[in-house]
């Protein structure tokens, strides 16, 4: 290939690339997403780059959730508590997830935080677990700590004998 032909092809390629980049930079994220034939998963990942409302549930390409801040988790906890206040009979995790529109992977951590903070109580085991709003948000009776303290005192008493 002659050098003049190679030089001309390089110029055309460079010109084309710069035109494409300037067009993409001038377009909005919504325009780009509407033009691309992406799947739902790629669309959610692309939306998360734009800081859109869908970014709360956006996934990484590997199917993992994005890292949530403590504020994000606290917000979900407050939403769960509000939902449970409206349901005196309590709700199972599947019902909470369905009503809040969350993914199954998004719920365990906020539920654990709500339980440990004393805002929510539970009864039952595994899939039969029902969550309830706990009035006042304090753990009544100190939970299992009181029994542990009594046990420790009895061990100390045995040692002193």
C-alpha positions in Angstrom: 0.0 0.0 0.0 1.4 3.4 -0.9 2.1 5.9 1.8 -0.3 8.5 0.3 -3.2 5.9 0.4 -2.3 4.9 3.9 -2.1 8.6 4.9 -5.5 9.3 3.4 -7.1 6.3 5.1 -5.7 7.4 8.5 -7.1 10.9 7.9 -10.5 9.5 7.1 -10.5 7.2 10.1 -9.4 10.0 12.4 -12.0 12.4 11.0 -14.8 9.7 11.3 -13.8 8.9 14.9 -13.8 12.6 16.0 -17.2 13.2 14.3 -18.7 10.2 16.1 -17.3 11.3 19.5 -18.5 14.9 19.1 -22.0 13.6 18.2 -22.1 11.3 21.2 -20.9 14.0 23.5 -23.6 16.3 22.3 -26.4 13.7 22.9 -28.2 13.2 26.2 -28.1 9.9 28.0 -31.7 9.2 27.3 -31.1 9.7 23.5 -28.2 7.3 23.6 -30.2 4.6 25.5 -33.2 4.9 23.3 -31.0 4.4 20.2 -29.1 1.4 21.5 -30.7 -2.1 21.3 -29.6 -3.0 24.9 -31.1 -5.6 27.2 -32.7 -4.6 30.5 -29.5 -5.5 32.4 -27.3 -3.3 30.3 -29.9 -0.5 30.3 -30.0 -0.6 34.1 -26.2 -0.4 34.3 -26.2 2.5 31.8 -28.8 4.3 33.8 -26.8 3.9 37.0 -24.0 5.9 35.3 -26.4 8.8 34.8 -27.5 8.9 38.5 -31.1 8.3 37.6 -33.7 6.9 40.0 -33.1 3.5 38.6 -29.6 3.6 39.9 -30.8 2.4 43.3 -31.3 -1.0 41.9 -28.8 -1.0 39.2 -26.6 -4.1 38.9 -23.0 -4.5 38.0 -22.3 -6.6 34.8 -21.7 -9.7 36.9 -25.2 -9.6 38.5 -24.1 -8.1 41.8 -25.7 -5.2 43.4 -23.9 -1.9 43.5 -22.4 -1.0 46.9 -25.0 0.8 49.0 -24.1 3.5 51.5 -25.3 3.5 55.1 -27.7 6.3 54.1 -29.2 4.1 51.3 -29.7 1.2 53.7 -31.1 3.5 56.4 -33.6 4.9 53.9 -34.8 1.4 53.0 -35.0 0.6 56.8 -37.3 3.6 57.3 -39.4 2.6 54.3 -39.8 -1.0 55.7 -40.7 0.4 59.2 -43.3 2.7 57.6 -44.8 -0.2 55.6 -45.0 -2.4 58.8 -46.7 0.4 60.7 -49.5 0.2 58.2 -49.7 -3.6 58.5 -50.5 -4.5 62.2 -50.7 -8.2 61.2 -47.1 -8.1 60.0 -45.6 -9.0 56.6 -43.3 -11.7 55.4 -40.1 -10.8 53.6 -41.6 -11.6 50.2 -44.5 -9.3 50.8 -42.2 -6.5 51.9 -40.1 -7.0 48.8 -43.1 -7.1 46.5 -44.7 -3.9 48.0 -41.5 -1.9 47.9 -40.4 -3.2 44.5 -37.0 -4.4 45.7 -34.9 -7.3 44.5 -34.5 -10.3 46.7 -30.8 -9.5 47.1 -31.6 -6.0 48.4 -33.7 -7.0 51.4 -31.6 -9.0 53.9 -29.2 -6.2 55.0 -32.0 -3.6 55.7 -34.1 -6.2 57.5 -31.1 -7.2 59.7 -30.4 -3.5 60.5 -34.1 -2.9 61.4 -34.1 -6.0 63.7 -30.8 -5.0 65.4 -31.9 -1.4 65.9 -35.1 -2.7 67.6 -37.5 -0.9 65.1 -38.8 -4.2 63.8 -39.5 -7.6 65.5 -40.1 -11.0 64.0 -41.7 -14.3 64.7 -41.4 -17.6 62.9 -38.5 -19.2 61.1 -37.1 -19.2 57.5 -39.8 -18.4 54.9 -42.6 -18.4 57.6 -40.9 -15.4 59.4 -43.3 -12.5 59.8 -41.9 -9.0 60.6 -43.8 -6.5 62.8 -43.3 -2.9 63.6 -42.0 -2.5 67.2 -43.4 0.5 69.1 -40.7 2.9 70.5 -37.9 1.2 68.6 -36.2 -0.1 71.8 -35.5 -3.7 72.5 -37.8 -4.8 75.3 -36.1 -6.4 78.2 -32.7 -6.2 76.7 -33.2 -9.2 74.4 -30.9 -12.2 75.2 -28.3 -10.2 77.0 -30.0 -10.5 80.4 -29.8 -14.3 80.3 -26.2 -14.1 79.3 -25.4 -11.8 82.2 -27.1 -14.2 84.7 -25.2 -17.1 83.2 -21.9 -15.2 83.6 -22.7 -14.4 87.2 -23.4 -18.0 88.0 -20.1 -19.1 86.4 -18.3 -16.5 88.4 -20.0 -17.7 91.5 -18.9 -21.3 90.8 -15.4 -20.2 90.3 -15.3 -18.4 93.6 -16.4 -21.6 95.5 
